[in-house]
Amino acid sequence: MGLLDGLEKLGIKGVDTSNMFEEPEKEEPVKKAPPKVAEKPVFNEEDYVFVKKLECPVCDSPIQSLTVKTGKARLIKMDKDLRQIYDGFEPMKYEPVVCQCCGYSVMNRYFAPLTPSQKKAVLENIGNSFNGKKGETKTTISYPEALENITLCLASAIFKRAKASEKAYICLKGGWLCRSYRESLMASGEDCEIECEELLKKEKEFLNNAYDGFVQARQSEGYPMAGMDEKTIDYLLAVMALERGELEVASKLIAGILQSPSCSPRIKDKAREIKEEIVAKIRSQKS
Ligand SMILES: [Zn+2]
């Protein structure tokens, strides 16, 4: 007789009672899901841009231009030379508008109709030989592509005989884009020494041209210039002059800003900081 006799006729067989009180093997406790923390939204550059439909002012082809959504990117700081730095995103990559058909390229701030002679010059010098980007559809723009597009903007500006300020603006943005690209490479932790050196060289070349262009534009054009008022341009030139070691030019520009009754307090504060740097540099040269 056993403890469970009778069960067999109910169809239940094979119940072993010999180890009935043995502790069952411990089951792995069911892991509780960690409490949900508010997840950081995954960064997706595509969310920051949209396709803007334009018409090429040179060949009339439709242009699908990736454009930055306003108010989406978060400004975190600003360089001494007014380059704006955004949280995880570089809007400058999206400033050039490029016609995939004829290659005409322009910074979106300067997108406007062209005169017949400008169109002719662009078509003859770029349009006829351009074969770079036909049929491309992009959802984002990489740094190398953006640099290529900025270079195309500069070529178009030269051929259409744009004002000095437009060419200077392209060079300014080109220099800043090189800096931004270099910083992103350095932040990636990858071996990028040679690339960074080249980008630094290119940045300086762009900024030297921007300086020359704005100096020329300052003598011949009115304000606002490239979206900046007179004292902002003077401030920018002062920072660039300081970088180039032209201390006398830099001090004159800064003095002009500090004496101006109409200059914004924001630029005046920045000018005071540059003045201190100039004074320190002059002192260290004398000692
Ligand atoms: Zn075109």
Residues whose N, C-alpha, C, O or C-beta is under 5 A from the ligand:
A	BS01	ZN	C56 V58 C59 D60 S61 C99 C101 C102 G103 Y104
